[in-house]
Amino acid sequence: MKLFWREHLPLLLLQTVILFFVLLIYWLDGYRNLPTALYSVFFGYFLLSGYLLYRYVTHKSFYKRLSEPMEIWTERNRRKEAAPLPQALFELLDSQYRRYQEQIHTYERKQQEHVTFMNQWVHQMKTPLSVIHLTVQEEDDPRLESIREEADRIGKGLEMVLYMSRLDTFEHDFRVESVCLKKIANDVIHENKRLFIRHYVYPKVEIEEGLTVHTDAKWLTFIVNQLITNAIRYSSGTRENIVVSAHLRGDDTVLEIRDRGVGIPKMDLKRVFRPFFTGENGRKFSESTGMGLYLVKEVCDRLGHTVELESEQGVGTTVRIVFRRMES
């Protein structure tokens, strides 16, 4: 109803102006019969009211549907309209909507095929990678160290691709449970022990034994792994500690990963969570992909956690994951 009056308000104003000027012309011409003039005005508005009533009756469903959500249209577009213009318009909208739906379904199918292919490819690549690890892990030949390093790098790259593809189906791939932060930290550090040794940095865990949070263990492991890998990479050769700690902040639990590496330039801080952004450090460290912090932020947002980052160039970087207290 509001849409109907908003559309016809200019017509009402125009009718009022026309009647005013018609009466003004008669007044200036010397016509002074007021009852006849008022009757003319009444008759003019009466005819206009009849037209508006006809317009409202024949276009009522049209205005109603324009005020409804798009999802309801498909159920009602097949109904015949009393007026030809609304019927033609809704037939056009219906055809366009169907075409849009077909394009969306085609895109979703191709996207799903792409995700399936990527997942299969990653799993296929893990088999030869495992063979490489088994072949070189028992050998002490220094020449094999570079093979181990490259194999680890390939493994982390494959893992990132796999987790990136799972983001689209995140709601089907997580389970919230009580997770021990110290166990997660120790597992990730153990997984990256060769990386710590290779880059001459040392892990230090400062987490109480019984401190737990509600989250998904697999995705949290991925987050911590990304943060520790970044800390190692940008602290390479410093012989400093990478400290993984946790503490309570009011009702929230905060997991903190702190390094004494190169730090992030101030001008890059606002953009580090953008995909593929490597910034100034990306020009110095060829391994930077610009996806690590982006994936951390995406996963934390979907899990309901908050990411905080503080960094100073030449001093180091601190990343905090804030776990909000779950309401009972």
C-alpha positions, 0 to 999 in steps of 0.5 A: 500500500505504501508503495502504491501511494508513493508512486501516485503521489506525483499524480495527486500533486499534478491534479491539484496544481491543474485544478488550481490553475483552472480555477485561477484562470476562471477567477481572473476572467471574472467568474465568481460562482464559488459553489460551481467552482467547488463542485468542479474541484470535487468532481475532478477529485472524484474522477481521480479517485475512481482511476486510483481505485481501478489502478489499485484493484488491478495492480494490488498483487503487483505492488504487494509482490514488489514489497516481498522477499525475492524467495516468495516470487517463484511461488507466485510468478505463475499467477495471472495478473489483472493488468498486462504490464505487471504480467509482462514484467513478472514474466520477464523477472521470472525468466531472468531469475531462472537464468540466474539460478541456472548460472549459480548452479553451474558455478556451484557444480564447477566449484565443487568439481574443482574442490574435489579435484584439489582434494584428490590431487593433494592426497595423491601427492602425499603418497610419494611425499611419504615415500621420500620422507621414509627414504631419507629419514634414516640416512645421516648423509648431509646431502639429504638434508636439503631433500628433507627440507624441501619435502617438509616445505612441499608437505606444508604447501599441500596442507595449506591447499587442503585446508584452503579447499575445506573453507567452503565446506567449513560448517560440515568439517568442524566439531567443538569440544574441550581442547587442551592448549598445552597439548596442541602447542606441544604437538605443533612444536614436535611436528616442526622440531626440524624446522626449529633446529634448521633455523636456529630458534627455540620453542618455549611453552608457558601454558598451564597443564589444565588450561582448556578452551572450546574449539575444534582441535584440528582447525586450532592445530592448523592455526597454531601451526601457521603462526609458529611456522611464520614465527620460525621463518621470520626469526631465522638465525636469531637464536631467540625463543619463540614463546607460546603462552596462554593466560586469562583475560577476564572471562576470556582465554588468550593464546599468545605466540611471540617471536623476536624476529624481523617484525612487520613494518607499520605500513603493512600491519593493516593489510597482513590479513588480506589474501596473497599480501606479502608486504615488504617482508615478502620481498626478503623472504621468498617462502612468503605466500601471503596466505598464512595469516589470511587463513588464520583470520578466516578460520578464527572468524568462523570458529568465533575467535578473535585474532590480535596482532602486534608487531614492531619492525626489528623487535618482533611480532606477537599474535593472540588468539582470543577464545570467548567464554561460552555461555552456559 
